[in-house]
Amino acid sequence: MTTTTKKSAHETEDGVSDLLHDAGDRIVALKDESLTTLGKQIDELGKTMKKHPALAIGIGLGAGYILARIIHRS
């Protein structure tokens, strides 16, 4: 024989509220971690560009040319 306990609407709302609060906390933590990782990657890219400025300019010009060709297709 099994017994079931009915939860009041208030207890159910509190449970959902707790779940949403926990999910929100996880999302904020993920956002903070992502921003930290992105910042580190941008710093590394900047260092690489300073080491090889001609290569960085060439890549930028090449990417710009290809993007212009894609956008201005007739």
C-alpha angles and dihedrals in degrees: 000000000000126000124210125202119211114221120217119244089251093055091048091050090050090052092050090045091052091049092050092047091051091048090050091051091051091049092051091049091050091049092051092048091048092050091050092050092046091050091053092049092050090050090051091049090051091052091050092049091051091051093049109025096160091052091048091052091048092051091048093050092046093049091047092050093050092046091050091051091051094048097044099047111144 
